[in-house]
Amino acid sequence: MRVREMHPLCCITLESPEIGDQSPEPTLLRTGSAVVYSGSDVNAGGSDVAGVAGILYKWTNYHKGWRSRWFTLRNGILSYSKNRRPDHLAGDDIRLIGNLPAVNPSRRKHGKSVGIVHLKVSSFRESRSDDRRFYIFTATKSLHLRTNSKKERGAWIEALISTRNLFQLRPLNDNLNLLQNDVSISTERLKNRLLEEGIGEGLVKDCEQIMLSEFSEIKGQLRSLCEERSNLLDTLRQLEAANIEGEASGVHDGEFQLMKQFSSLGRGKYSEWSTTESSDDIEKQELDEASDEEEANYLDANECFSEPLISDGSVVVENMTNNTIDASAHAQVVRRTKLPDPVEKEKGVSLWSMIKDNVGKDLTRVCLPVYFNEPISSLQKCFEDLEYSYLLDRAYEHGKSGNSLLRILNVAAFAVSGYASTEGRHCKPFNPLLGETYEADFPEKGIRFFSEKVSHHPTLIACHCEGRGWKFWADSNLKSKFWGRSIQLDPVGTLTLEFDDGEIFQWSKVTTSIYNLILGKIYCDHHGIMHIRGNRQYSCKLKFKEPSIIERNPHQVHGFVEDVSGKKVATLFGKWNESMYYMNGEWTSKPKDLSDSSLLWRRNNPPPNLTRYNLSSFAITLNELTPGLKEKLPPTDSRLRPDQRHLENGEYDKANAEKLRLETRQRMSRKLQENGWTPRWFQKEGEDGTFRYTGGYWEARETATWDGCPNIFGEIDQDLLSSIEGS
């Protein structure tokens, strides 16, 4: 009798032989140098599942596209590398899927693995839209893979199924169920036995209490042990995602058995592989969000072989220029995903009571409560505009390949994206002290940013950022107007973007208005015309539509790209808080069907743990002191500002006290500026020019040499304070 069961990937039924049947093992047929699977069944329960190897194309990102990698599946571990080492096909236990290209002797390299995936804590599925693609998911990352043919994908899926069944995760054992189910014991048999021996009831009750007390302690220890074992599994998942287990193509048997023991505790979605078919939109979104954790040098596995790289219309970029910031030279920084839990309970603030308490006082000496601030400074707020810096990376690559139109389209999307984080932000950033600085080194994004407050009156903040093939700098100021129920903020200053090939774009920000200051829900909007001027073929004009009472579709942005003759060659449209699209040619209105347009930028999802500040996931990381960073920072960095740090920690009384002390120091700034204060890291170009970075900061950081950087957050010199107040 044969048992009919369903193939896990489709509706094809498989027949498992009855006991005694001698069904042939699944074999591999070799045609030339190609290897394909033969037979419909897989040895799911055998212990001698052979390893497999071959070339797969891995999606990295839009800059690199599909990059070929050498994959090896052995002992429940899928490893991949940019180069094939000699031991990758050593022995008879490794079977090849697909063609094995001839190795080019001039490009032969023995590289290490760049990724390891343990199938015990992962799942995988096929793509519905492409019969050559499939996906592998772990707790913290996804691999988007593609083969050369549908047959090869089927061979890889069968190998994954076979290996997964061999190293299948077991559900939680009965001991772990103690976390959900209470366990009790009965002492009746013990009591009856003691009474039969003639022991008094008082002594029996004492023994019963001792027994129950000991059992209670054992049950508590068992619960703690179960929780520790569960935490071990979570730790294993994190280690797997970070490839901390090792960078070799495999794991030694002893290490494998140890991880197998820990992994046997798995549960939930990681204990089974999934073939859930997502829609095309979901797959496209997953592809958009996929990132490559590998080195920044774009070495490809096929560069070591004679076969050409398939492109499939994807953008494949060459090695970056020499001034590219190499992410591989930096250790991976794990950044936080939420603010610290507040130490104190937040107190309510009455605007009217604050006005009443300060009637008749000098408003220049009134310290607004810290509750009106968010735990970042204006210096850090400047860096928040670089959240979507990948748009500039993309613009650089498009221009490098000769597509100047796509370059300016991505620059325009970047100029709009800086406003996305302002939605729902009702608190003001801290006003920096004169000479205050902020640095941001994000090797994972390929950018390095620095800003400084260079003038107190008028307030000016200068910044400089270096990326992959581009530089960005600006100095900015705000002119405010109070209209009773709203505040209008008009930015003053120019933002400049320069690519390594000499193309430059400049623009200024639009007006920001904050509404319902007295009654209603406070909100902000941006309106005005933004001109993005280029020094070559194209320029762009964007209109941020001003809100109105009858407007049902707010936050609209619409604009055109024009060539040197004034012809409109492309149309942009979208919302500054959501996304931006473009279409070739001139369009006066947004199309009803977005399928005719191309997506340029989409806003990142908000963090799961929102606070009253409504900071984005990127903004949450800006004031973080990562391990070892504090020792490298100058005494002027915003992360060392005490009132801002106390506010972030929810220590509101300390934050208010420190803010009052630093506001007193801030009043010294104007006198200091009049007495000849000069910025430390920026210099003004001409009388009416912008402030430009003069260099030297990152070099000083390497040696921790901060000569000339005052301790602006320290205690105030009373003699200096008296001399300034008396002048």
ABEGO torsion letter per residue (X at the ends): XBBBBBBAABABBBBBBBBGBBBBBBBBBBBEABBBBBEABBBAABAABBBBBEBBBBBABAAAEBBBBBBBBBGGBBBBBABBBAAAABEAABBBBEBBBBBBAAABBBBBBABBBBAAABBBBBBAABAABBBBBBAABBBBBBBABAAAAAAAAAAAAAAAAAABBBBBBAAAAAAABBBBBBAAAAAAAAAAAGBBAAAAAAAAAAAAAAAAAAAAAAAAAAAAAAAAAAAAAAAAAAGAAEABABBBAAAAAAAAAAAAABBEAAABBBABBBBAAAAAAAAAABBBABBABBBBAAAABABBBBAGGBBBBBBBBAABBBAAABBBBBBBABBBBBABBBBBBBAAAAAAAABGBBAAABBBBAAABBABBAAAAAAAAAAAAAAAAAAAAAAAAGBAAAAAAAAAAAAAAAAAAABGBABBBBBBBBGBBBBBBBAAAGBBBBBBBABAOBBBBBBBBBBBGBBBBBBBBBBBBBAGABBBBBBBEBBBBBBAAGBBBBBBBBBBBBBGAABEBBBBBBBEBBBBBBABABBBBBBBBBBBAABABBGBBBBBBBBAAGBBABBBBEBAAABBBBBBEBBABBBABAAABBBABBBBBBBABBBAAGBBAAAAAAABBBBGAAAABBAABAAABAAAAAAAAGBAAAAAAAAAAAAAAAAAAAAAAAAGBBBAABBBBEAABBBBBAEGAAAAAAAGBABGBBBAABBBBAAAAAAAAAX
